[in-house]
């Protein structure tokens, strides 16, 4: 991984956790100091793996998958809108955009980072403590696989 001479675009991954909020605040401060653009980014984790075991065990009807997806989409849209509005209010001089995608969080963050970003900013230990024990943390995966600099707010 090579550090660039200038940081022009920052990808900030948020999940609604306190750590992600702290990471966003740090990114905005740095972006303001550096004159960088910020994309606030959220990944809706794919529902199929989470609900698949429950469906196989008789705990959820297949129609619930659609309900889960719609609920997650609504929560994500609210999260990203509030974060974007608050960020623009605090830093009106910055170019701040937002995006929501669905998929595996670490893989999706890494894929998005390939769209001409110079740095990824994220919080360490967000919402998924159980998943972290089973799969490893999103931040750890991003740190180890990223081709660009990662700033981790702890």
Buried (B, 14 or more C-beta within 10 A) or exposed (E): EEEEEEBBBBBBBBBBBEBBBBBBBBBBEBBBEBEBBBBBBBBBBBBEEBBEEBBEEEEBEEEBBEEBBEEBEEEBBEBBEEBBEBBBEEBEEBEBEBBBBBBBBBBBBBEBBEEEBBBBBBBBBBBBEEBBEEBEBBBBBBBEEBEBBBBBBE
